[in-house]
Amino acid sequence: MLKAFKLVCGCALLFALLLMLTGASALAAQGGRQIECGAATFDAVIVAKVTVGDMAVPCMPSPGPDGKFHEAPPFQADDDWLQNTTIYLLNRTEKPIAWFLVDIAFPQTGDGSKAMPQRTYQLTMGRRPSINNLDVDPRTGKRLDQTARIPLEFAGYRTLAIRLADHIEGIQSRIQDKLSVPVTKIRIGLSAFIWEDGMEWNQGGFFQFPDTAHPGQWMMMPREFFPGDLKRTEGVRGAR
C-alpha cells in the first residue's frame, strides 16, 4: 500500500510538472509573456511601471467584472524579453533609501511548495548603514565588508530604474538547470528596504528602527506611521 501511495504521489507530481511545462511552452509559442508585481496600496516603495524595450507593460492586478482581482494580461515579446526589461521603483517616503532587496521569482520552475520549490533571484543594490549591517562573515567573524558595493542614489519621492540586463548572468545561473523553454512569466517581490537613517521596511509589514541602546533589537512603529505620501504614484519630475 505504501508503494502504491508513493507511486500515486509521484505520478501526481509529474503530472503537475508536465502541466506547468506544457502551459509555459504554449505561452512561449504564442509569444505571450506576463509580469506580476502585486497591489501596493500601503507600501513605502511601489513598482511605478515596467518596460520591455520601449514598451510599457502591465503588471498590476486589476478588478474584473466579478469584483475579484485578476492577474495582469499577457503581452507579446521575443524570447530575449527579460534582458530588455526595466523595473521602475518609486520611493514614496521623504527619506533616501540606502539598500534594498527585490525578489524576481520564476513560476515556471515550481509552484512554491516543498515538493516543487520555486526559483527566485535575489536582486540587491546599495549598502546597508553600519547600524543595520549585522551579518557576519563566517570566515573572519567580522561584519560583512560592503566597500565593494556601489552606494545607492534613491532619494525621497524619486524613481529608480533597475535594468535586468545588468543582472542577467546571475538570473540565468539561477534558472538554467530548471528551464528548457524560454521564460514566459516573472513575479516581482519588494522584499526589504533600508533607509539611510537605519529605518527598515518589509512589504506588507511595519516600519522599524534599530534600537541604538540595544544593538540587534528593533523598535516597531505603529501601523499609521508613514514618513511620506501614500497617494504618490509618480516620482519627482526629472528624477532618474
PEZI-V257817 format. One line per field, one symbol per residue. ss: DSSP state (~ for helix, > for strand, _ for the rest). Layout:
ss=???
This chain:
ss=_~~~~~~~~~~~~~~~~~~~~~~~~~~~~__>>>>>________>>>>>>>>__>>>____>>_____>>____>>____~~~~>>>>>>>_>___>>>>>>>>>_~~~__________>>>>>>>_________>______>__________>____>>>>>~~~~~~~~~~~~_________>>>>>>>>>>>____>>>____>>>>_______>>>_______>____________
